[in-house]
C-alpha cells in the first residue's frame, strides 16, 4: 500500500496583491533613478569626474535591474503550461543572476579606470561633484525607501534593492571626494571614491550571483538542513526509514521537497504522510511536498536496507531509532 501527496505552495490571492504593491514600488524607484541619471551623465562629463560617471553607470544598471525585476515579476506570474510545470517562476532568479553579473563586471571596469586615474589624475570640478552627490543621495534615499517597502524575501526584488542601496553608498563616497577636491585640490580623491564604489559593487554582485547560483544548482534553501529534516521525519511514529529526500527552491521563498518514507507493516500510510506534512510545514515552512509513503518489507526492517523499493537511491538514508520493542 502506498500514499503520495502534492501540495500547492500557498501563492494565492494575497501573494498577487503583494506582487502588485511590489510592482508599484519598483516603478516609482525606476522613475526617480532614470530622471536623475540623465542629469548626472551630463554633469559628470562637464566636471570630468569618474566618480560621478561611475555613479551614473551604476544608476543605469539600477534602472536595468529594476526593469528586469518588473519583467521577471510579470513572467513569473504566468500559470504553469505545457512543459513548464512550475510555470516561469525561476525567471526572477535569472533576473537576480543578471543583476549580480552586471555588478561584478562594472566593478572590474571601475577598478581599472580608478587605478589609471590615481596614476594620472585629471582636473575635476569639486563643486559640481558635491552638488550632484548631495542630490544623488536624496534621490537614492527615496528610491531605497520605496524598494525597502517591497518584498525583499524575493531574490529578484533584493537584487534591485542591492543595486540602489549600493548606489546610495556610492553617492556618499562621491560627495566626500568632491568635498576633498573642492577644499584641497587633491584630485586623486575622485579615483579613491570610484574604488570604494567598485568594492561595494563587487560585494553585492558576488552575493547575488552566489544566492542565485544555489537556486540553479538545486541546493537546499539557506537555513534548511536536509540531514536534520530527514532525521526529524524518521523519528515520526511508525516511520522505519526515510530516503531519496530532496529539498530545493523553485524561486525565492518557494521551497519544495520530495522523499520516500517507509513505515511499519500495518501502519496507516496516509496518517503518517499527513503527520510528516504537518511537521514540515510547521517546523520548516515547507508547503510544497511530494511524499511517497510505503509499507516497509520485512527484510528492510531486519537488515536495515531498502532493496525492494529503490534500485538507484540518492542521498543518505535516515532510519528511526529502535525503541526496544
Number of C-alpha atoms within 10 A of each C-alpha: 12 15 17 15 15 14 13 10 14 11 9 9 9 9 11 12 11 12 18 14 14 21 21 15 20 27 18 14 25 23 12 15 23 17 11 17 22 13 12 24 19 14 20 22 13 12 18 19 26 24 31 31 21 29 28 26 18 25 27 17 20 28 24 20 29 28 17 23 27 23 15 22 23 17 16 19 14 12 12 13 10 7 7 10 9 15 17 20 22 22 21 27 29 22 27 28 25 21 27 28 17 19 28 22 14 20 25 16 12 24 19 14 16 26 16 12 19 15 10 11 16 15 15 25 19 28 17 20 30 23 14 22 27 16 16 27 19 14 21 25 17 18 24 23 16 19 28 17 12 21 16 17 10 16 23 31 29 20 31 30 25 26 28 30 21 25 28 25 19 30 30 19 22 34 28 20 26 31 22 19 22 18 11 11 15 17 23 22 26 32 26 21 25 32 24 20 28 27 19 21 28 20 16 21 26 16 16 26 22 14 19 25 16 17 20 17 10 13 16 18 21 11 7 16 12 19 14 11 19 23 17 18 26 24 18 16 15 19 27 24 27 25 21 18 21 19 20 21 20 19 24 21 14 18 20 23 19 18 19 20 29 28 26 19 17 10 17 17 24 17 14 22 24 13 15 21 20 15 17 19 14 11 10 14 15 21 20 20 23 19 22 20 24 24 21 23 17 12 12 18 17 8 9 13 16 19 13 10 14 12 8 8 14 11 12 13 19 23 22 19 12 8 5 4 3
